[in-house]
Amino acid sequence: MLKADLHIHTECSFDCCTPLRAVVERCQKKGINCVAVADHGTIAGAVKLRETAPFKVVVAEEVLTPVGEVMGMFLREEVPSNIPLEEAIARIKDQGALVCLPHPFDYMRGLNRKMVSMEWLAPHVDVVEVFNARALPLPRADRKARRFAAEHGLLCSAGSDAHTPGEIGHAYVEMPEFETVDDFRAALAQGRIRGRRSCPTVHALSMWQTFKGRLFKGKGG
């Protein structure tokens, strides 16, 4: 049985400084034996970790669009950011990958439902993240996500959305082993979501890391 944290970040994300070795150490400490690395705008960290980690790694990416973020899972190629949602979905699907909605109803980080119809979106989605440990402790967002998934027959996932090593494993799915994308679908359908909220102060760490990254970039560093 897997304990799969299906949404984490590494130092390859602009707002995270977690080294890949720290991901491995934390996962082994917490008994997490599967992760989906979904860095912002890149799959580089996921690919590197898949080559070295002693556990299963799903290559994923959070893709920024004008209406919010969408996640591709089981990617072979990066999907560029700042493209229309329709194009992001098409690029994910063209790889035989899965479209996941991360924190879709989080009022701070969710999709802009004034700009996109959830009813239009539903047929293009495979997985809905119904528990994100970084989401503010407002259960209504989780209930909306679960209801949306149930109404449209979509798979449910969970992840810590970790941007620091200590967050990894705060949310995960207990699920059977899998090898292929189809295996993953079947395993996730049997999954049980576990976890707890991360302390809201973790967002301050991400904001600081983002600020540092932009500062050094602006100085040519």
Secondary structure, 3 states (H helix, E strand, C coil): CEEEEEEECCCCCCCCCCCHHHHHHHHHHHCCCEEEEEEECCCHHHHHHHHHCCCEEEEEEEEEECCEEEEEECCCCCCCCCCCHHHHHHHHHHCCCEEEECCCCCCCCCCCCCCCCHHHHHHHCCEEEEEECCCCCCHHHHHHHHHHHHHHCCEEEEECCECCHHHCCCEEEEECCCCCHHHHHHHHHCCEEEECCCCCCHHHHHHHHHHHHHHHHHCCC
